[in-house]
Amino acid sequence: MGKCYNKIEISAPVATVWQKISNFHDMSWAEGVITSLVKVGQLSGTELGAKRILNDAFHETLISLDAKAYTFSYSIDDGPGPIAKSAVSNYLGVVKLSASSTGSLVEWSSSFDSDNESEVTEFCDPIYTALLGALKKSLS
């Protein structure tokens, strides 16, 4: 099983960061990284099963959302290159927030099955790094 793990410290309270990222259908905070987000279906961005398409390429579904624990998870159902549904399975992304001495620790991790785990990691890690950087910038 392959894994990705990225984290960032943000000098804002956990509740503030959570309010910014907890709606699965709102990634306006990810300027420059997410160029388009299409809501698929009728579910709201806080309902399990909500679907979205990012940048006309990443098809994702909200799997879990726990506002009290400041965490949510999602699957990538299809995507470009190494995360295409023919190349990867059981892709689960997890975003978890916790309080830190400077404000908030945001951890973005994923696990997946692939015959090319390193290729998936090399593809996804820079995206998560960019998303975390955009999140921090949006809160500063």
N, C-alpha and C positions, 0 to 999 in steps of 0.2 A: 504494500500500500504506500502510495506516494503522499507527501505532505508539503505544505507551504506554511510559513509562519513569519509574520511581520508585526511590528508594534511601533507605537509612537506615543510620546508624552505630549499632552496638550494642557496649557495653563487655563483651563476652564472647568467649572464643576461638571461632574458626571451627568447630572440632570440636563444641563445645557447642551452637552455633546449628544446625549441621547435624543433630545428633542430635534436636533439637526439631522440625525441619520436614521431614525427609527421608522420612517415612512418608506416602505419598499418602492413606492412609485415616485419618490422625490429625491433626485440626486443633483439638485440645483447647486449644492455645495461643491460638487466635483467638477467645477469649471475647468476646461482644458483637457480633462480626462474622459468624461462622458459627454459626447457631442449630441447624442439623442437617446431618449428613453420613451419607449412606446408601451403603454399599459395594455395588457392583453386580458380580455374578459371583463366581468362586472365587479369583481371583488376589490375592496379598497386596499390600500398599501399597508394596512395593519391586520388584514385577515389572512389566516393560513390558506395556502393555495394560490395567493396572488401571484400573477405572472407578469414578467416584463421582458422587453427586448432592448438591450443596450447597444448603442452604436451600430444598429442594424445587423448585429452579429451574435451577441451573447443572449441566449434564451435561458431565463432563470425563473425559479419558482420559490416562493417563501415557504419554508418548511416549519419553522418554529419562531416564536417571538415571545419573550418574557420581559416585560417592562420592569418588573420588580428586580430582576437579576441583571438588567441592562444587557441583554444578549438576544441575537437572532441568528438563524441559520437559513441557508438557501441551497438549492441544487442548481447546478449548471446542466441544463438538459441538452444543449447543443451549442456549438460555438466554432470559431475559426481554428484552423490548423490542429495543434496537438490536443485541443479540448473539444474537437468535433465528436459527436455521439458515436461515431465509428471508431474513435481512437481512445476514448476515456469513458469510464462508467463510475457510478456511485460517487460523483463529485459533490462534496458537501463543503460549503463555505460557512465559516462561523465568525461573527463579529461580537466581541465581548468588551464591555467597558468596566473599569473599576477605578476607585479613588486612588490617587497617588499623592505623594508629598507635594507635588507641584500642580495638582489639579486632577487630571484624568489620564489613565493608561488605556489606550485603545489597542486591542489585539485583533488581528485579522488572520485567520488561519484557514486551511482547507486540507481535506484528505480526498483521495481518489484512487481508482484502480486504472492502471495503464501499462502497456508493454514498454512505454517510453516515459517512465516517471521523471527522469531528469529533464527531458524536453518540456514536459508540462510545467515543472517547477520553474525552469528558466523562462518560460512564457508568462506565467502568472505572477511570480514574485515582483517584477518591475511594475506590473499593473497595480498590485496591492500597495506597493511603496508610493506610487503616484497618487492613488486614492487617499492614502493616509496623509500625504503632504498637502493635498487639496483640502482635506477636512480641516487640518490644522490652520491653513491659511484662511479658510472661511470663518474661523472663530477668533482670529487675531485682530 
